[in-house]
Amino acid sequence: MENYREGNKVRHRIVSNLSKWPVDLVSGFEKVLRNEKIVSISDLNFTQGKSMGAISAVTQIAQRLGITQALGNSKQGAMALFQIAGRIITQGSRNYLANEWVKLQAVESVFNIGDFNEDSLYDNLDWLAKNQETIESKIFNFRSEDKAIKEVFLYDVTSSYFEGDKNELAEYGYNRDKKKGKKQIVIGLLTDKDGYPLSIEVFKGNTNDTQTVTNQLQKLKENFGVERVIFVGDKGMIKSAQIEEITSDQYKWNYLTTITKQQIQTLLDKDILQLELFDNDVIEVKGEGEVRYILRRNPTRAKEINANRESKIASVKKLLAAQNLYLIKHTKANPDVAIKKVEDKISKLKLNKILLVSRAKRKMKIVVNKIALDEDEKLDGCYVVKTNIPKESLNAQLAHDRYKDLAKVEFAFRTLKTTIEEIRPIYVRKEKRTRGHVLVAMLAYMIVKYITDELSELNYTRKFIIEGLDKIQYLQYNYEGKVIQIIPQTLLPEQTEIINKLRLTLKT
């Protein structure tokens, strides 16, 4: 600070603020003031340090979400947080994380751990699997303190395939990734109404969707201590047996689901529903007992379904034309073989009721069953939400919207499996380590979702945000025999914007 005169008044002004200077620089500046000899700035030999922006962001957000507190202060907890950061930032194997990535990141200062290797991280997966229930419960309790978690819970399942077949949970089953001949695991994800994960569970690859529901109900009641539940799942998840369980004396909870096209037709045949009620606006119809049906026709979806059907029919006609041409050019070819190829295509596309193949000598023709086609088209874009929630608790529009919230779980699965986190490939074989790996992915997704939600107005991709943070590295230099680390004072505008929006504090 220096004094100066302005007219007849003495003013003060700050020349420089030393509060953010490293202690050694402050000491050096004091020497300057005492006219003592100091090291020249050209002798400081600045060098680039390790990356610390992204891992620092991960640790601070993990603290806000209660993840750090749930993992605890042990070395195992710190290594788990290190693996979560690795899953978000680089998606590499544990071998890569422990032996290469660690050399690029300020791991010791940010995570306060050192002296670990690939085997340590595998053991850490075992620790995570063993303590999963406790970790999930602690995070739930942390986030529910402010009543942010209400009674609506979303649940869905997906599958993840393996290139090999040695994993202890891998089995052949319904493969959502369309990878024929690949073993897989089934993953169930339970979230709150906002799509924040509460629990994730790994099942054997041949587990039916409905078989996973009981575990989720037990978690909500026993692990999380929830008293009121609206359990939301799709028609493949919540069927009559699951509805019976949800509404049983053990739980006495509510459900939100949809019904199949065949079930809609049955209700139309019984005149419980009428086709003209399906419109762009939500309509409610009273069912038997406490059951409510909420109807809607989505015009956009109707066009998509119709276009898809027309595309399938066109592909059959194209195959038939190609087979007719083949029979013309190859007079000894068997027409029955050609007909079977076309009929197999029709069967594969589930057009058996709509398309028939007729033959006159060696020429085939497609016959469209107009009545069956009209019958198939009439429910295009139509869907029915089924629930037992009292109307006074949740009106028709809100019930409809809560069911649509399942898209948040689908978004989570896309992120976990194919975008920033890439849960595949899974490099582990043992059951516990598989469960630990998937838990790491879930906890990583919590952080990714937080970042995505907080920065939604910036319109940056998640990849751009993470890479932008990861490019922030500290600078270091030698001063009087000591290595001094400092954060760059000037960052790219986008980096500064991200840091400020996320309310991050960067420090070495």
Secondary structure, DSSP 8 states (H G I E B T S, - for coil): -EEEEETTEEEEE-S---TTS-HHHHHHHHHHHTT-----GGGS--EEEEE-HHHHHHHHHHHHHTHHHHH-SSHHHHHHHHHHHHHHHT---HHHHHHTGGGTB-HHHHH---S--HHHHHHHHHHHHHTHHHHHHHHHHHHHTTT-S-SEEEEEEEEEE-SSS--TT-B----TT--TT--EEEEEEEEETTS-EEEEEEEETT--GGGGHHHHHHIIIIIS-----EEE--TTT--HHHHHHHTSTTT--EEEEE--HHHHHHHHHTTSS-GGG--SS-EEEE-STT-EEEEEE-HHHHHHHHHHHHHHHHHHHHHHHHHHHHHHH-TTS-HHHHHHHHHHHHHHTT-TTTEEEEEETTEEEEEE-HHHHHHHHTTTTEEEEEE---TTTS-HHHHHHHHHTTHHHHHHHHHHHHSSS---S----SHHHHHHHHHHHHHHHHHHHHHHHHTGGGT--HHHHHHHHHT-EEEEEEETTEEEEE--S---HHHHHHHHHHT-----
